[in-house]
Amino acid sequence: MSTQPLRQLLEGAFPDATELDVIDRTGGGDHFQVVVTSPSLAGLSLVEQHRRVYEALSGPLGDGTIHELRIKTRGAA
Amino acid sequence: MSYTDKIKEVIDGSDVAIFMKGTPAFVMCGNSDRALQALRRAGAPVTAVDVLPDPQIRQELSTISGWPTIPQVFVKGELVGGADIVEELEQSGDLEQTLREKLGDDYASSRDEKTVALA
């Protein structure tokens, strides 16, 4: 899987994101690093912030398209 | 057969529990290793559970925790997070502070590391 569909899912879940990046860590299309900075994450614990990302990517996570996911989130604008 | 009761027992009964792929002596996944190393750097007493012997362990764990990936780290029954969060908290010093608050100032004195087999 390319990074584009993942980016679209994240853009849909975090329309107000000030930073949004998806990196294919190995080039193999299944190990990804995502970075999301969004005001909608402000005030949430890291666990809750990562949960939002997991929810946004539940499709590709559930069907095994994403083998490994690294997440970096920030609540600031 | 269900693992749910055993899983809850480990989560609630351990100071620090990590559900991982492999064991501390033989880690089978990079992310499990990252979380374990962060816990070690913080001096945490660790109770480890290998989820690999039966895929059902992982399924039931994720149902309990609402967290889809492995590893999962709990302190005194509360989900702290996966490898990224544990690493981030360790680097910022927040992990040590949480351990101090929940386990007491001398939490690192035991540096206990044990493995519990569920299957």
N, CA and C atoms of all chains as a GROMACS GRO file, in nm:
protein
  588
    1MET      N    1   0.084  -0.120   0.000
    1MET     CA    2   0.000   0.000   0.000
    1MET      C    3   0.087   0.124   0.000
    2SER      N    4   0.049   0.222  -0.084
    2SER     CA    5   0.123   0.348  -0.084
    2SER      C    6   0.078   0.432   0.034
    3THR      N    7   0.148   0.541   0.059
    3THR     CA    8   0.114   0.624   0.173
    3THR      C    9  -0.012   0.707   0.148
    4GLN      N   10  -0.051   0.722   0.021
    4GLN     CA   11  -0.160   0.813  -0.013
    4GLN      C   12  -0.296   0.776   0.051
    5PRO      N   13  -0.339   0.649   0.043
    5PRO     CA   14  -0.466   0.614   0.107
    5PRO      C   15  -0.465   0.638   0.258
    6LEU      N   16  -0.351   0.615   0.322
    6LEU     CA   17  -0.341   0.638   0.466
    6LEU      C   18  -0.351   0.787   0.497
    7ARG      N   19  -0.286   0.865   0.412
    7ARG     CA   20  -0.291   1.010   0.429
    7ARG      C   21  -0.435   1.060   0.417
    8GLN      N   22  -0.508   1.003   0.320
    8GLN     CA   23  -0.647   1.045   0.302
    8GLN      C   24  -0.733   1.011   0.424
    9LEU      N   25  -0.712   0.891   0.479
    9LEU     CA   26  -0.788   0.852   0.598
    9LEU      C   27  -0.759   0.947   0.714
   10LEU      N   28  -0.633   0.982   0.729
   10LEU     CA   29  -0.595   1.072   0.838
   10LEU      C   30  -0.648   1.213   0.815
   11GLU      N   31  -0.645   1.258   0.689
   11GLU     CA   32  -0.698   1.391   0.658
   11GLU      C   33  -0.848   1.398   0.686
   12GLY      N   34  -0.917   1.285   0.661
   12GLY     CA   35  -1.060   1.278   0.690
   12GLY      C   36  -1.088   1.284   0.840
   13ALA      N   37  -1.000   1.221   0.918
   13ALA     CA   38  -1.022   1.215   1.064
   13ALA      C   39  -0.971   1.342   1.133
   14PHE      N   40  -0.871   1.406   1.074
   14PHE     CA   41  -0.813   1.527   1.134
   14PHE      C   42  -0.811   1.640   1.032
   15PRO      N   43  -0.930   1.690   0.996
   15PRO     CA   44  -0.937   1.794   0.892
   15PRO      C   45  -0.865   1.923   0.932
   16ASP      N   46  -0.845   1.943   1.063
   16ASP     CA   47  -0.782   2.067   1.108
   16ASP      C   48  -0.633   2.048   1.139
   17ALA      N   49  -0.577   1.934   1.096
   17ALA     CA   50  -0.436   1.906   1.127
   17ALA      C   51  -0.344   2.014   1.071
   18THR      N   52  -0.249   2.055   1.153
   18THR     CA   53  -0.151   2.152   1.107
   18THR      C   54  -0.025   2.082   1.055
   19GLU      N   55  -0.012   1.954   1.092
   19GLU     CA   56   0.097   1.873   1.041
   19GLU      C   57   0.045   1.732   1.023
   20LEU      N   58   0.069   1.675   0.906
   20LEU     CA   59   0.020   1.540   0.881
   20LEU      C   60   0.116   1.473   0.783
   21ASP      N   61   0.180   1.367   0.830
   21ASP     CA   62   0.278   1.303   0.744
   21ASP      C   63   0.267   1.152   0.757
   22VAL      N   64   0.285   1.084   0.646
   22VAL     CA   65   0.289   0.937   0.644
   22VAL      C   66   0.417   0.896   0.573
   23ILE      N   67   0.497   0.817   0.642
   23ILE     CA   68   0.625   0.773   0.585
   23ILE      C   69   0.626   0.621   0.576
   24ASP      N   70   0.663   0.572   0.461
   24ASP     CA   71   0.685   0.428   0.445
   24ASP      C   72   0.827   0.400   0.493
   25ARG      N   73   0.838   0.338   0.611
   25ARG     CA   74   0.968   0.328   0.676
   25ARG      C   75   1.064   0.234   0.605
   26THR      N   76   1.011   0.134   0.539
   26THR     CA   77   1.099   0.032   0.480
   26THR      C   78   1.090   0.030   0.327
   27GLY      N   79   0.992   0.102   0.271
   27GLY     CA   80   0.971   0.098   0.127
   27GLY      C   81   0.889  -0.023   0.085
   28GLY      N   82   0.849  -0.105   0.184
   28GLY     CA   83   0.776  -0.227   0.151
   28GLY      C   84   0.625  -0.212   0.153
   29GLY      N   85   0.577  -0.090   0.188
   29GLY     CA   86   0.433  -0.066   0.187
   29GLY      C   87   0.357  -0.129   0.302
   30ASP      N   88   0.424  -0.164   0.411
   30ASP     CA   89   0.351  -0.218   0.526
   30ASP      C   90   0.406  -0.174   0.663
   31HIS      N   91   0.519  -0.101   0.663
   31HIS     CA   92   0.571  -0.044   0.788
   31HIS      C   93   0.565   0.108   0.776
   32PHE      N   94   0.478   0.168   0.856
   32PHE     CA   95   0.455   0.312   0.839
   32PHE      C   96   0.482   0.391   0.967
   33GLN      N   97   0.524   0.515   0.945
   33GLN     CA   98   0.532   0.612   1.055
   33GLN      C   99   0.435   0.724   1.022
   34VAL      N  100   0.344   0.755   1.113
   34VAL     CA  101   0.255   0.868   1.087
   34VAL      C  102   0.279   0.976   1.192
   35VAL      N  103   0.269   1.099   1.147
   35VAL     CA  104   0.285   1.215   1.235
   35VAL      C  105   0.160   1.300   1.221
   36VAL      N  106   0.094   1.328   1.332
   36VAL     CA  107  -0.026   1.412   1.329
   36VAL      C  108  -0.017   1.518   1.437
   37THR      N  109  -0.024   1.642   1.396
   37THR     CA  110  -0.038   1.752   1.491
   37THR      C  111  -0.171   1.819   1.463
   38SER      N  112  -0.257   1.824   1.564
   38SER     CA  113  -0.392   1.876   1.541
   38SER      C  114  -0.448   1.936   1.670
   39PRO      N  115  -0.515   2.050   1.659
   39PRO     CA  116  -0.578   2.108   1.777
   39PRO      C  117  -0.684   2.016   1.837
   40SER      N  118  -0.742   1.927   1.754
   40SER     CA  119  -0.845   1.837   1.806
   40SER      C  120  -0.787   1.732   1.901
   41LEU      N  121  -0.654   1.721   1.905
   41LEU     CA  122  -0.591   1.628   1.997
   41LEU      C  123  -0.549   1.695   2.128
   42ALA      N  124  -0.562   1.827   2.131
   42ALA     CA  125  -0.518   1.902   2.249
   42ALA      C  126  -0.596   1.859   2.373
   43GLY      N  127  -0.524   1.844   2.482
   43GLY     CA  128  -0.589   1.810   2.609
   43GLY      C  129  -0.611   1.661   2.628
   44LEU      N  130  -0.582   1.582   2.525
   44LEU     CA  131  -0.599   1.437   2.538
   44LEU      C  132  -0.467   1.373   2.582
   45SER      N  133  -0.477   1.261   2.655
   45SER     CA  134  -0.357   1.187   2.691
   45SER      C  135  -0.298   1.124   2.565
   46LEU      N  136  -0.172   1.083   2.573
   46LEU     CA  137  -0.110   1.019   2.457
   46LEU      C  138  -0.186   0.895   2.416
   47VAL      N  139  -0.237   0.820   2.516
   47VAL     CA  140  -0.315   0.700   2.486
   47VAL      C  141  -0.438   0.737   2.403
   48GLU      N  142  -0.509   0.843   2.446
   48GLU     CA  143  -0.628   0.885   2.371
   48GLU      C  144  -0.591   0.940   2.234
   49GLN      N  145  -0.480   1.012   2.224
   49GLN     CA  146  -0.436   1.065   2.093
   49GLN      C  147  -0.406   0.951   1.996
   50HIS      N  148  -0.334   0.850   2.045
   50HIS     CA  149  -0.301   0.737   1.957
   50HIS      C  150  -0.426   0.657   1.920
   51ARG      N  151  -0.521   0.650   2.016
   51ARG     CA  152  -0.648   0.580   1.986
   51ARG      C  153  -0.717   0.644   1.867
   52ARG      N  154  -0.715   0.778   1.861
   52ARG     CA  155  -0.779   0.849   1.748
   52ARG      C  156  -0.715   0.809   1.616
   53VAL      N  157  -0.583   0.796   1.619
   53VAL     CA  158  -0.511   0.755   1.496
   53VAL      C  159  -0.546   0.611   1.459
   54TYR      N  160  -0.548   0.523   1.561
   54TYR     CA  161  -0.586   0.384   1.534
   54TYR      C  162  -0.727   0.375   1.475
   55GLU      N  163  -0.818   0.456   1.529
   55GLU     CA  164  -0.956   0.456   1.478
   55GLU      C  165  -0.959   0.499   1.332
   56ALA      N  166  -0.883   0.604   1.301
   56ALA     CA  167  -0.880   0.654   1.163
   56ALA      C  168  -0.826   0.549   1.067
   57LEU      N  169  -0.733   0.467   1.115
   57LEU     CA  170  -0.668   0.369   1.028
   57LEU      C  171  -0.716   0.227   1.057
   58SER      N  172  -0.834   0.215   1.117
   58SER     CA  173  -0.881   0.082   1.160
   58SER      C  174  -0.897  -0.014   1.042
   59GLY      N  175  -0.933   0.039   0.924
   59GLY     CA  176  -0.948  -0.047   0.806
   59GLY      C  177  -0.818  -0.119   0.770
   60PRO      N  178  -0.716  -0.042   0.731
   60PRO     CA  179  -0.589  -0.106   0.693
   60PRO      C  180  -0.518  -0.176   0.810
   61LEU      N  181  -0.547  -0.135   0.934
   61LEU     CA  182  -0.491  -0.208   1.048
   61LEU      C  183  -0.559  -0.343   1.065
   62GLY      N  184  -0.692  -0.342   1.046
   62GLY     CA  185  -0.769  -0.464   1.069
   62GLY      C  186  -0.746  -0.571   0.963
   63ASP      N  187  -0.725  -0.528   0.838
   63ASP     CA  188  -0.710  -0.629   0.733
   63ASP      C  189  -0.564  -0.668   0.710
   64GLY      N  190  -0.474  -0.616   0.795
   64GLY     CA  191  -0.335  -0.659   0.788
   64GLY      C  192  -0.251  -0.584   0.687
   65THR      N  193  -0.310  -0.484   0.617
   65THR     CA  194  -0.231  -0.405   0.521
   65THR      C  195  -0.117  -0.335   0.592
   66ILE      N  196  -0.146  -0.281   0.711
   66ILE     CA  197  -0.041  -0.221   0.793
   66ILE      C  198   0.014  -0.327   0.886
   67HIS      N  199   0.139  -0.359   0.864
   67HIS     CA  200   0.201  -0.460   0.950
   67HIS      C  201   0.257  -0.396   1.077
   68GLU      N  202   0.314  -0.277   1.059
   68GLU     CA  203   0.369  -0.208   1.175
   68GLU      C  204   0.344  -0.059   1.162
   69LEU      N  205   0.301   0.002   1.271
   69LEU     CA  206   0.265   0.144   1.268
   69LEU      C  207   0.334   0.218   1.382
   70ARG      N  208   0.409   0.320   1.348
   70ARG     CA  209   0.464   0.407   1.452
   70ARG      C  210   0.388   0.539   1.448
   71ILE      N  211   0.357   0.589   1.565
   71ILE     CA  212   0.271   0.707   1.574
   71ILE      C  213   0.338   0.816   1.654
   72LYS      N  214   0.331   0.937   1.601
   72LYS     CA  215   0.377   1.054   1.676
   72LYS      C  216   0.266   1.158   1.669
   73THR      N  217   0.211   1.193   1.782
   73THR     CA  218   0.100   1.289   1.781
   73THR      C  219   0.133   1.410   1.870
   74ARG      N  220   0.075   1.522   1.833
   74ARG     CA  221   0.088   1.644   1.913
   74ARG      C  222  -0.048   1.713   1.915
   75GLY      N  223  -0.081   1.766   2.031
   75GLY     CA  224  -0.210   1.832   2.044
   75GLY      C  225  -0.207   1.980   2.010
   76ALA      N  226  -0.087   2.035   1.994
   76ALA     CA  227  -0.078   2.179   1.970
   76ALA      C  228  -0.124   2.216   1.830
   77ALA      N  229  -0.148   2.343   1.808
   77ALA     CA  230  -0.197   2.388   1.678
   77ALA      C  231  -0.085   2.390   1.574
   78MET      N  232  -1.151  -2.235   2.535
   78MET     CA  233  -1.090  -2.181   2.657
   78MET      C  234  -1.062  -2.032   2.639
   79SER      N  235  -1.082  -1.959   2.745
   79SER     CA  236  -1.066  -1.814   2.738
   79SER      C  237  -0.948  -1.770   2.825
   80TYR      N  238  -0.875  -1.668   2.776
   80TYR     CA  239  -0.762  -1.616   2.851
   80TYR      C  240  -0.798  -1.490   2.929
   81THR      N  241  -0.921  -1.442   2.910
   81THR     CA  242  -0.957  -1.310   2.962
   81THR      C  243  -0.930  -1.295   3.112
   82ASP      N  244  -0.970  -1.394   3.190
   82ASP     CA  245  -0.949  -1.384   3.335
   82ASP      C  246  -0.801  -1.378   3.370
   83LYS      N  247  -0.722  -1.463   3.302
   83LYS     CA  248  -0.578  -1.465   3.328
   83LYS      C  249  -0.513  -1.332   3.288
   84ILE      N  250  -0.557  -1.280   3.174
   84ILE     CA  251  -0.501  -1.152   3.127
   84ILE      C  252  -0.531  -1.041   3.228
   85LYS      N  253  -0.658  -1.036   3.273
   85LYS     CA  254  -0.696  -0.933   3.370
   85LYS      C  255  -0.618  -0.948   3.500
   86GLU      N  256  -0.594  -1.072   3.538
   86GLU     CA  257  -0.519  -1.098   3.660
   86GLU      C  258  -0.378  -1.040   3.650
   87VAL      N  259  -0.314  -1.058   3.534
   87VAL     CA  260  -0.179  -1.004   3.515
   87VAL      C  261  -0.183  -0.851   3.513
   88ILE      N  262  -0.280  -0.795   3.440
   88ILE     CA  263  -0.289  -0.648   3.430
   88ILE      C  264  -0.309  -0.586   3.567
   89ASP      N  265  -0.405  -0.640   3.641
   89ASP     CA  266  -0.441  -0.579   3.770
   89ASP      C  267  -0.344  -0.616   3.882
   90GLY      N  268  -0.279  -0.732   3.867
   90GLY     CA  269  -0.195  -0.780   3.976
   90GLY      C  270  -0.048  -0.746   3.963
   91SER      N  271  -0.010  -0.682   3.852
   91SER     CA  272   0.132  -0.652   3.832
   91SER      C  273   0.160  -0.502   3.847
   92ASP      N  274   0.277  -0.470   3.903
   92ASP     CA  275   0.317  -0.329   3.909
   92ASP      C  276   0.330  -0.275   3.767
   93VAL      N  277   0.408  -0.346   3.686
   93VAL     CA  278   0.423  -0.310   3.545
   93VAL      C  279   0.409  -0.437   3.462
   94ALA      N  280   0.310  -0.438   3.374
   94ALA     CA  281   0.290  -0.554   3.287
   94ALA      C  282   0.317  -0.514   3.143
   95ILE      N  283   0.388  -0.600   3.070
   95ILE     CA  284   0.406  -0.578   2.926
   95ILE      C  285   0.362  -0.704   2.852
   96PHE      N  286   0.269  -0.685   2.760
   96PHE     CA  287   0.228  -0.793   2.670
   96PHE      C  288   0.306  -0.774   2.541
   97MET      N  289   0.384  -0.873   2.506
   97MET     CA  290   0.483  -0.855   2.400
   97MET      C  291   0.492  -0.978   2.310
   98LYS      N  292   0.563  -0.960   2.199
   98LYS     CA  293   0.592  -1.074   2.112
   98LYS      C  294   0.727  -1.129   2.154
   99GLY      N  295   0.726  -1.250   2.209
   99GLY     CA  296   0.846  -1.310   2.264
   99GLY      C  297   0.854  -1.286   2.414
  100THR      N  298   0.970  -1.310   2.469
  100THR     CA  299   0.992  -1.291   2.612
  100THR      C  300   1.110  -1.196   2.629
  101PRO      N  301   1.130  -1.140   2.749
  101PRO     CA  302   1.245  -1.052   2.769
  101PRO      C  303   1.377  -1.120   2.731
  102ALA      N  304   1.384  -1.252   2.750
  102ALA     CA  305   1.507  -1.323   2.716
  102ALA      C  306   1.520  -1.346   2.566
  103PHE      N  307   1.406  -1.346   2.495
  103PHE     CA  308   1.410  -1.372   2.351
  103PHE      C  309   1.299  -1.293   2.283
  104VAL      N  310   1.327  -1.166   2.258
  104VAL     CA  311   1.227  -1.076   2.202
  104VAL      C  312   1.211  -1.104   2.053
  105MET      N  313   1.084  -1.110   2.007
  105MET     CA  314   1.058  -1.150   1.869
  105MET      C  315   1.011  -1.035   1.780
  106CYS      N  316   1.015  -0.912   1.833
  106CYS     CA  317   0.961  -0.801   1.754
  106CYS      C  318   1.029  -0.671   1.796
  107GLY      N  319   1.059  -0.587   1.698
  107GLY     CA  320   1.130  -0.463   1.724
  107GLY      C  321   1.057  -0.370   1.819
  108ASN      N  322   0.925  -0.361   1.802
  108ASN     CA  323   0.849  -0.270   1.888
  108ASN      C  324   0.842  -0.320   2.032
  109SER      N  325   0.827  -0.451   2.048
  109SER     CA  326   0.828  -0.507   2.183
  109SER      C  327   0.963  -0.478   2.249
  110ASP      N  328   1.069  -0.487   2.170
  110ASP     CA  329   1.203  -0.460   2.222
  110ASP      C  330   1.217  -0.313   2.263
  111ARG      N  331   1.164  -0.223   2.181
  111ARG     CA  332   1.173  -0.080   2.213
  111ARG      C  333   1.104  -0.049   2.346
  112ALA      N  334   0.985  -0.107   2.364
  112ALA     CA  335   0.911  -0.081   2.488
  112ALA      C  336   0.985  -0.141   2.608
  113LEU      N  337   1.034  -0.262   2.591
  113LEU     CA  338   1.105  -0.330   2.701
  113LEU      C  339   1.230  -0.253   2.739
  114GLN      N  340   1.306  -0.208   2.639
  114GLN     CA  341   1.429  -0.134   2.669
  114GLN      C  342   1.399  -0.004   2.743
  115ALA      N  343   1.291   0.063   2.704
  115ALA     CA  344   1.253   0.188   2.771
  115ALA      C  345   1.218   0.160   2.918
  116LEU      N  346   1.144   0.050   2.941
  116LEU     CA  347   1.108   0.013   3.078
  116LEU      C  348   1.234  -0.019   3.159
  117ARG      N  349   1.328  -0.087   3.095
  117ARG     CA  350   1.454  -0.121   3.164
  117ARG      C  351   1.532   0.004   3.199
  118ARG      N  352   1.539   0.098   3.104
  118ARG     CA  353   1.612   0.223   3.132
  118ARG      C  354   1.551   0.298   3.250
  119ALA      N  355   1.419   0.286   3.262
  119ALA     CA  356   1.351   0.354   3.373
  119ALA      C  357   1.359   0.273   3.502
  120GLY      N  358   1.416   0.153   3.493
  120GLY     CA  359   1.431   0.070   3.613
  120GLY      C  360   1.304   0.003   3.659
  121ALA      N  361   1.210  -0.015   3.569
  121ALA     CA  362   1.080  -0.069   3.606
  121ALA      C  363   1.086  -0.219   3.636
  122PRO      N  364   1.014  -0.262   3.741
  122PRO     CA  365   0.997  -0.405   3.762
  122PRO      C  366   0.894  -0.456   3.660
  123VAL      N  367   0.930  -0.557   3.583
  123VAL     CA  368   0.849  -0.594   3.467
  123VAL      C  369   0.793  -0.735   3.479
  124THR      N  370   0.664  -0.747   3.456
  124THR     CA  371   0.602  -0.878   3.437
  124THR      C  372   0.565  -0.890   3.290
  125ALA      N  373   0.625  -0.985   3.220
  125ALA     CA  374   0.607  -0.997   3.076
  125ALA      C  375   0.519  -1.116   3.040
  126VAL      N  376   0.434  -1.092   2.940
  126VAL     CA  377   0.351  -1.200   2.886
  126VAL      C  378   0.376  -1.209   2.736
  127ASP      N  379   0.410  -1.327   2.690
  127ASP     CA  380   0.429  -1.351   2.547
  127ASP      C  381   0.293  -1.380   2.484
  128VAL      N  382   0.256  -1.301   2.381
  128VAL     CA  383   0.125  -1.320   2.319
  128VAL      C  384   0.131  -1.419   2.201
  129LEU      N  385   0.251  -1.461   2.165
  129LEU     CA  386   0.265  -1.542   2.043
  129LEU      C  387   0.215  -1.687   2.054
  130PRO      N  388   0.221  -1.751   2.171
  130PRO     CA  389   0.182  -1.892   2.176
  130PRO      C  390   0.040  -1.919   2.124
  131ASP      N  391  -0.052  -1.822   2.135
  131ASP     CA  392  -0.189  -1.842   2.088
  131ASP      C  393  -0.245  -1.707   2.042
  132PRO      N  394  -0.287  -1.695   1.915
  132PRO     CA  395  -0.339  -1.568   1.862
  132PRO      C  396  -0.458  -1.516   1.943
  133GLN      N  397  -0.524  -1.607   2.012
  133GLN     CA  398  -0.641  -1.569   2.092
  133GLN      C  399  -0.603  -1.478   2.208
  134ILE      N  400  -0.481  -1.493   2.258
  134ILE     CA  401  -0.435  -1.408   2.370
  134ILE      C  402  -0.440  -1.262   2.326
  135ARG      N  403  -0.385  -1.238   2.207
  135ARG     CA  404  -0.380  -1.101   2.154
  135ARG      C  405  -0.520  -1.046   2.130
  136GLN      N  406  -0.607  -1.129   2.074
  136GLN     CA  407  -0.745  -1.086   2.047
  136GLN      C  408  -0.816  -1.045   2.176
  137GLU      N  409  -0.806  -1.130   2.275
  137GLU     CA  410  -0.878  -1.103   2.401
  137GLU      C  411  -0.816  -0.984   2.474
  138LEU      N  412  -0.684  -0.971   2.466
  138LEU     CA  413  -0.616  -0.856   2.527
  138LEU      C  414  -0.667  -0.726   2.464
  139SER      N  415  -0.674  -0.722   2.330
  139SER     CA  416  -0.718  -0.599   2.263
  139SER      C  417  -0.863  -0.567   2.293
  140THR      N  418  -0.944  -0.669   2.314
  140THR     CA  419  -1.083  -0.646   2.354
  140THR      C  420  -1.088  -0.581   2.492
  141ILE      N  421  -1.003  -0.629   2.582
  141ILE     CA  422  -1.001  -0.573   2.718
  141ILE      C  423  -0.948  -0.429   2.718
  142SER      N  424  -0.839  -0.408   2.644
  142SER     CA  425  -0.770  -0.279   2.653
  142SER      C  426  -0.822  -0.176   2.552
  143GLY      N  427  -0.885  -0.223   2.444
  143GLY     CA  428  -0.924  -0.132   2.338
  143GLY      C  429  -0.803  -0.079   2.262
  144TRP      N  430  -0.694  -0.151   2.266
  144TRP     CA  431  -0.569  -0.110   2.200
  144TRP      C  432  -0.535  -0.217   2.097
  145PRO      N  433  -0.518  -0.178   1.969
  145PRO     CA  434  -0.510  -0.281   1.865
  145PRO      C  435  -0.374  -0.346   1.844
  146THR      N  436  -0.266  -0.286   1.896
  146THR     CA  437  -0.134  -0.336   1.859
  146THR      C  438  -0.057  -0.389   1.979
  147ILE      N  439   0.050  -0.461   1.949
  147ILE     CA  440   0.142  -0.515   2.048
  147ILE      C  441   0.275  -0.445   2.031
  148PRO      N  442   0.347  -0.405   2.134
  148PRO     CA  443   0.324  -0.435   2.275
  148PRO      C  444   0.220  -0.344   2.341
  149GLN      N  445   0.177  -0.384   2.460
  149GLN     CA  446   0.093  -0.300   2.544
  149GLN      C  447   0.152  -0.301   2.685
  150VAL      N  448   0.167  -0.181   2.740
  150VAL     CA  449   0.228  -0.168   2.872
  150VAL      C  450   0.125  -0.111   2.970
  151PHE      N  451   0.114  -0.174   3.085
  151PHE     CA  452   0.022  -0.131   3.190
  151PHE      C  453   0.099  -0.103   3.318
  152VAL      N  454   0.064   0.003   3.388
  152VAL     CA  455   0.119   0.029   3.521
  152VAL      C  456   0.002   0.027   3.619
  153LYS      N  457   0.010  -0.063   3.715
  153LYS     CA  458  -0.096  -0.078   3.817
  153LYS      C  459  -0.235  -0.085   3.753
  154GLY      N  460  -0.246  -0.165   3.649
  154GLY     CA  461  -0.377  -0.188   3.589
  154GLY      C  462  -0.420  -0.088   3.484
  155GLU      N  463  -0.339   0.016   3.464
  155GLU     CA  464  -0.380   0.120   3.369
  155GLU      C  465  -0.292   0.118   3.244
  156LEU      N  466  -0.358   0.123   3.127
  156LEU     CA  467  -0.283   0.122   3.002
  156LEU      C  468  -0.200   0.249   2.988
  157VAL      N  469  -0.067   0.229   2.972
  157VAL     CA  470   0.022   0.343   2.949
  157VAL      C  471   0.039   0.367   2.799
  158GLY      N  472   0.041   0.258   2.723
  158GLY     CA  473   0.049   0.272   2.578
  158GLY      C  474   0.134   0.164   2.514
  159GLY      N  475   0.166   0.186   2.387
  159GLY     CA  476   0.252   0.095   2.313
  159GLY      C  477   0.395   0.146   2.310
  160ALA      N  478   0.474   0.094   2.218
  160ALA     CA  479   0.617   0.125   2.215
  160ALA      C  480   0.644   0.275   2.197
  161ASP      N  481   0.569   0.340   2.107
  161ASP     CA  482   0.595   0.482   2.081
  161ASP      C  483   0.572   0.567   2.205
  162ILE      N  484   0.462   0.542   2.274
  162ILE     CA  485   0.430   0.622   2.392
  162ILE      C  486   0.528   0.594   2.506
  163VAL      N  487   0.557   0.467   2.529
  163VAL     CA  488   0.647   0.432   2.639
  163VAL      C  489   0.785   0.493   2.615
  164GLU      N  490   0.830   0.487   2.490
  164GLU     CA  491   0.960   0.545   2.456
  164GLU      C  492   0.958   0.697   2.477
  165GLU      N  493   0.849   0.760   2.431
  165GLU     CA  494   0.836   0.905   2.444
  165GLU      C  495   0.833   0.946   2.591
  166LEU      N  496   0.757   0.872   2.673
  166LEU     CA  497   0.746   0.904   2.815
  166LEU      C  498   0.879   0.881   2.886
  167GLU      N  499   0.953   0.780   2.843
  167GLU     CA  500   1.083   0.753   2.905
  167GLU      C  501   1.180   0.867   2.874
  168GLN      N  502   1.177   0.913   2.750
  168GLN     CA  503   1.270   1.018   2.710
  168GLN      C  504   1.239   1.151   2.780
  169SER      N  505   1.112   1.176   2.804
  169SER     CA  506   1.076   1.303   2.868
  169SER      C  507   1.088   1.297   3.020
  170GLY      N  508   1.108   1.175   3.074
  170GLY     CA  509   1.115   1.160   3.219
  170GLY      C  510   0.980   1.134   3.283
  171ASP      N  511   0.874   1.139   3.203
  171ASP     CA  512   0.739   1.118   3.257
  171ASP      C  513   0.714   0.974   3.301
  172LEU      N  514   0.782   0.880   3.235
  172LEU     CA  515   0.763   0.740   3.273
  172LEU      C  516   0.813   0.716   3.415
  173GLU      N  517   0.935   0.768   3.442
  173GLU     CA  518   0.991   0.754   3.576
  173GLU      C  519   0.900   0.818   3.680
  174GLN      N  520   0.847   0.933   3.645
  174GLN     CA  521   0.759   1.004   3.738
  174GLN      C  522   0.631   0.924   3.766
  175THR      N  523   0.573   0.868   3.660
  175THR     CA  524   0.454   0.784   3.677
  175THR      C  525   0.483   0.664   3.766
  176LEU      N  526   0.599   0.599   3.741
  176LEU     CA  527   0.636   0.481   3.820
  176LEU      C  528   0.654   0.520   3.966
  177ARG      N  529   0.717   0.636   3.989
  177ARG     CA  530   0.737   0.686   4.126
  177ARG      C  531   0.603   0.709   4.196
  178GLU      N  532   0.513   0.774   4.122
  178GLU     CA  533   0.382   0.806   4.180
  178GLU      C  534   0.301   0.680   4.212
  179LYS      N  535   0.306   0.584   4.121
  179LYS     CA  536   0.217   0.467   4.137
  179LYS      C  537   0.280   0.355   4.219
  180LEU      N  538   0.415   0.346   4.215
  180LEU     CA  539   0.480   0.232   4.282
  180LEU      C  540   0.562   0.274   4.403
  181GLY      N  541   0.582   0.404   4.420
  181GLY     CA  542   0.664   0.450   4.532
  181GLY      C  543   0.805   0.484   4.487
  182ASP      N  544   0.875   0.564   4.569
  182ASP     CA  545   1.006   0.617   4.531
  182ASP      C  546   1.111   0.508   4.508
  183ASP      N  547   1.094   0.396   4.577
  183ASP     CA  548   1.198   0.292   4.565
  183ASP      C  549   1.158   0.183   4.466
  184TYR      N  550   1.075   0.222   4.369
  184TYR     CA  551   1.023   0.121   4.275
  184TYR      C  552   1.134   0.047   4.200
  185ALA      N  553   1.247   0.115   4.178
  185ALA     CA  554   1.353   0.055   4.097
  185ALA      C  555   1.441  -0.039   4.177
  186SER      N  556   1.417  -0.049   4.308
  186SER     CA  557   1.508  -0.127   4.391
  186SER      C  558   1.502  -0.276   4.357
  187SER      N  559   1.387  -0.324   4.316
  187SER     CA  560   1.377  -0.467   4.288
  187SER      C  561   1.429  -0.501   4.148
  188ARG      N  562   1.397  -0.415   4.051
  188ARG     CA  563   1.436  -0.440   3.911
  188ARG      C  564   1.404  -0.582   3.869
  189ASP      N  565   1.290  -0.624   3.915
  189ASP     CA  566   1.245  -0.760   3.895
  189ASP      C  567   1.202  -0.777   3.749
  190GLU      N  568   1.232  -0.890   3.690
  190GLU     CA  569   1.185  -0.917   3.556
  190GLU      C  570   1.137  -1.060   3.550
  191LYS      N  571   1.006  -1.077   3.532
  191LYS     CA  572   0.959  -1.214   3.526
  191LYS      C  573   0.866  -1.234   3.408
  192THR      N  574   0.851  -1.357   3.369
  192THR     CA  575   0.767  -1.390   3.255
  192THR      C  576   0.654  -1.481   3.300
  193VAL      N  577   0.533  -1.448   3.256
  193VAL     CA  578   0.417  -1.531   3.289
  193VAL      C  579   0.365  -1.596   3.162
  194ALA      N  580   0.350  -1.727   3.164
  194ALA     CA  581   0.296  -1.798   3.048
  194ALA      C  582   0.146  -1.819   3.065
  195LEU      N  583   0.069  -1.776   2.966
  195LEU     CA  584  -0.077  -1.790   2.975
  195LEU      C  585  -0.126  -1.916   2.905
  196ALA      N  586  -0.056  -1.954   2.800
  196ALA     CA  587  -0.104  -2.068   2.722
  196ALA      C  588  -0.050  -2.199   2.776
   0.00000   0.00000   0.00000
